[in-house]
Amino acid sequence: MKKLMLGAILLAALSGCCKGHISADAIDGLVRKVSDRHDAMLNGTLDPKSVSPEDKATYLRSTELLRQALREAQK
């Protein structure tokens, strides 16, 4: 289910991209999730050791999706 959701987010993000443009609406949810998780780790409310290997892989894919969307927009 998570893979399906991330795939849908990637499709939405990349379909809204053209050179020099990223649709903020397409990546808003993912940016919020990654930012909230990052802030929680820095604030000590999320211990990285408590993250399961599966969630860690999902979180890393989320970050990579954002990087890929930015690379596509820069082309």
QUISUL-V816774 format. One record per pair of residues at least 24 apart in sequence whose C-alpha atoms are under 7 Angstrom apart, sorted by the first residue. I is the first residue (numbers start at 0). J is the second residue. Records with the same first field share a line. If there is no record, write none. Layout:
BEGIN
I: J  J
END
This chain:
BEGIN
9: 64
12: 68
13: 68
16: 72
17: 72
18: 72  73  74
19: 72  73
20: 72
21: 72
33: 62
END
